[in-house]
Amino acid sequence: MKAVQLDERNPYAHYSLAIISAYADQLEQSISAARKAIEISPSFALGHLVLGMALLFSGSAPEAISPLEYGLRLSRHDPQGFAWFNMLALARLFSGRPEAAREAAARALQVRPNWPTSLEVLVCCYGALEKWDEARRWAQQIGGFTSPSDYVLAPLKAHNPAWTEQMARSLRRAQA
């Protein structure tokens, strides 16, 4: 089997490596590839977005905020914006900014209503704000989905057990 050659000048090649690496549990490689994509093309929105995601997955929530915000500003109409807004919401949440997190989670739902991951993140944001009536309202909508959304947040949950438990507690309390 022949090895795939990476085009060193193509930011999309580095973005692809970054996103694959993030989900293959190679977070340092993901961060490095995202930074390389940005080095090649400083206005490459996907490079900033995947850097923020990789930093978040690796447990660096405060450092993840800036690249996520910048990437979203560069690509205001990204059809995958709902996923990036969820990453931003979680970065803000785990950086101690629950109201800003709730705003990003609400934006994710505006882009793609009723996506289970967005509902889960929004419930956690309302839980962090101690707004349990709102958390319960959104948690009820999650119950209508048969397949879990964990695959999107799997790397975050695998590397950050305290955050995983915080999210699980909020969901349990909202669903009680």
Secondary structure, DSSP 8 states (H G I E B T S, - for coil): -------TT-HHHHHHHHHHHHHTT-HHHHHHHHHHHHHH-TT-HHHHHHHHHHHHHTT-HHHHHHHHHHHHHHTTT-TTHHHHHHHHHHHHHTTT-HHHHHHHHHHHHHHSTT-HHHHHHHHHHHHHTT-HHHHHHHHHHHTT-SS--HHHHHHHHHH-HHHHHHHHHHHHHHH-
